[in-house]
């Protein structure tokens, strides 16, 4: 009897170990099958041209810009445009190269960002682009509407850097940050968004990374300002100055319809641009107010985006103004 009693706990222990081992085997098998299924789906979507960009942020128009950057040689970039879609949609880099302001300009602006997030993205990019001497940012009131600290670091630099700058496979990003619902939603429309036979798709980008847009939109929100966004601009300028990089800040001319609805006497614009100036303290920084530009309402897509013909004219004016100040190119 004592010998039998000693055997029973060992048998139970053996069964428990066996069950635990089988659970681990099932778990590993399940995970392996899941990864294989994901890889198969990525392969099929890529083959039919419907593969969304690697989900660095899981916001398609931001991730598409990371994809654009990852697919290019960025070693010689000497002028960087960064901002929200106000910069992405409105700044054509062609005249910057044509006028000799930069040899390798690039528009690295994505969409949706507020000023503190612009600074976060710029710091990440400049950590890897050591030849940049000028940063250009086109801003509008919407960029200063909300700078929530919790949303400032909107992507993981450790995840993005190997993919964007080191030629690492994007599979790591797909697997580690996969989110089924936005991924499948984007896969349904991504090919159409990247191009269109009649007009520029909303994700189309030229060789410099600019995002031409055509059509019209009625989006016209009222102005709202967050003081921490202006603090973020000051910190942004200070970060650039520490690196020996000049900031060129351009205030975008809001559409006539938006001005009529929200700023009929120009008070909002004057306050906004006064706060922009007050946020800048480095002697090397350049600021161009919106009064330097005037466009007919037919040139606007919405209140902060010009259709491409207007954007080209806007960019040519900015580049001409900057070319008259050779030091702005940091040469």
BELLIN-V831080 format. One record per backbone hydrogen bond with DSSP energy under -0.5 kcal/mol. NH is the residue of the N-H (numbers start at 1). CO is the residue of the C=O. Records with the same first field share a line. If there is no record, write none. Layout:
NH: CO + CO
//
This chain:
5: 1
6: 2
7: 3
8: 4
9: 5
10: 6
11: 7
12: 8
13: 9
14: 10
15: 11
16: 12
17: 13
18: 14
19: 15
20: 16
21: 17
22: 18
23: 19
24: 20
25: 21
26: 22
27: 23
28: 24
29: 25
30: 26
31: 27
32: 28
33: 29
34: 30
35: 31
36: 32
37: 33
38: 34
39: 35
40: 36
41: 37
42: 38
43: 39
44: 40
45: 41
46: 42
47: 43
48: 44
49: 46
50: 45
51: 45
52: 50
56: 54
60: 58
62: 59
63: 59
64: 60
65: 61
66: 62
67: 63
68: 64
69: 65
70: 66
71: 67
72: 69
74: 72
77: 74
78: 104
79: 104
80: 134
81: 106
82: 80 + 136
87: 84
88: 84
89: 85
90: 86
91: 87
92: 90 + 311
93: 91
96: 93
97: 93
98: 94
99: 95
100: 97
101: 96
102: 96
106: 79
107: 208
108: 81 + 106
110: 83
115: 143
117: 114
118: 114
119: 115
120: 116
121: 117
122: 118
123: 119
124: 120
125: 121
126: 122
127: 123
128: 125
129: 125
130: 128
132: 129
133: 78
134: 78
135: 246
136: 80
137: 248
139: 137 + 250
143: 140
144: 141
145: 142
148: 146
149: 147
151: 148
152: 149
153: 149
154: 152
157: 155
159: 156
160: 156
161: 157
162: 158
163: 159
164: 160
165: 161
166: 161 + 162
168: 162
172: 169
174: 170
175: 171
176: 172
177: 173
178: 175
183: 179
184: 180
185: 181
186: 182
187: 183
188: 184
189: 185 + 186
190: 186
193: 189
194: 190
195: 191
203: 193
204: 193 + 201
206: 210
209: 206
211: 88
212: 210
217: 301
226: 144
227: 225
229: 226
230: 226 + 227
231: 227
232: 228
233: 229
234: 230
235: 231
236: 232
237: 233
238: 234
239: 235
240: 236
241: 237
242: 238
243: 239 + 240
244: 241
245: 240
246: 133
248: 135
249: 247 + 286
250: 137
251: 288
252: 139 + 250
254: 252
255: 303
259: 255
260: 256
261: 257
262: 258
263: 258 + 259
266: 263
270: 266
271: 267
272: 268
273: 269
274: 270
275: 271
276: 272
277: 273
278: 274
279: 275 + 276
280: 276 + 277
285: 282
286: 247
288: 249
289: 287
292: 289
293: 290
299: 296
300: 297
301: 305
302: 305
303: 219
305: 302
307: 299
308: 213
310: 307
311: 307
312: 308
313: 309
314: 310
315: 311
316: 312
317: 313
318: 314
319: 315
320: 316
321: 317
322: 318
323: 319
324: 320
325: 322
328: 325
329: 326
330: 327
331: 326
//
